[in-house]
C-alpha cells in the first residue's frame, strides 16, 4: 500500500498575475522539493478533471455556468480571484484530483493520498468564488464520498491559518460531515467564531477552534490532542479529509502564527492516527494555502513523509496563551462533546 500523490502541471496555468500571493510558484516549489527528495512509499498519479455534475453537488448551477463561461478569459471574479486562460480547467482539475484521491483510499488502491492542487478551495461558497478559491475541492470530494462511495461519516480537518468558511457553510446543517477548523482569530474572512456550531441536524457538527496570533507547534498540538481527538473518537468517521493549508507557518506573510514544518508533521500524524482508529486508515490531504515558498515546500514534504509512515518529532508544551485559549475552547465545546 502506497501514499498517492496527485498533481497535474496544467494547474500551473491558473495565473493571477505577478504580485498575487496564490501563484504558480507555490506548486512549482512543492514539486521541485518532492522530486529532489523523493519519499519512499509514494507514487504519482495524474488526476482527471471533475465532472460538472460532481462540482454541482455543492455549487449552484448558475455559479458553475459562470465558471464555464469564463473559460479561456482573463477576468476578475472576486476581489481576490482573477481568472486567466487556464483557470477554469485548473479548477476542474483541482476538484478532480481531490475526488480521485478519495476514490483511491476508499477503494484500497492507496493507503492515503495528498492532492497537490490549485486553486485552493475552502473559501469557495455555494454561489461565489472567494479568498483565492474557485471550487470547494474538499467539500466536493466529501459529497462524492457520501453519495457515490458508500461513506457514511466524513471528518474534515482544516488547519489553514484562515477559517474555511466555504466548507463550513456547505455542511453546517448536516450531521454526516463534521467540520473541524483551527485558525487565527480575528483574521480573514471574519468567520469561524467558537459559537458557530452549525444548525438544525448539524448543530454541534461544526467545531471551530479560533486561536490568537503567535501560536506555535505546541499550541496546535495541544488543541488537536485535547479537542480534535475526543471529538473524532465520538464521531467515528469513515473517511478523514484535511484542508491542508500551510500559511500558519512561522515564515508565512499572510498569517501571524509560528508553526514549523515539524509542527505540521505532528498535525498530520494526528490525522493519520484518527483515520487509522475509525476509518481503516482512509485519509486524504488537499492543498489549501501557504505563501512562503520555502516553508510551504518544507511542510508539504514533512507531511508526505508522515503519510508514508514516518514518525514526527515530539512537540513542545503549549504556551501560556495557548493553554488559556484551549481552556476556553474546552468549556465551550464540552457542552456538546465529551472532552
Buried (B, 14 or more C-beta within 10 A) or exposed (E): EBBBBBBBEBBBBBBBEEEBBBBBBBBBBBBEBBEEEEBEBBEEBEBBBBBBEBBBBBBEEEBBEBBEEBBEEEEEBBEBBBBBBBBBBBBBBBBBBBBBBBBBBBEEBBBBBBBBBBBBBBBBBEEBBBBBBBBBBBBBBBBBBBEBBEBEBBBBBBBBBBBBBBBBBBBBBBBBBBBBBBBBBEBBBEBBEBEBBBEEEBEBBBBBBBBBBBBBBBBBBBBBBBBBBBBBBEBBBBBBBBBBBBBBBBBBEBBBBBBBBBBBBBBBBBBBBBBBBBBBBBBBBBBBBBBBBEBBBBBBBBBBBBBBBBEBEEBBEBBEBBBEBBEEBBEBBEEBBEB
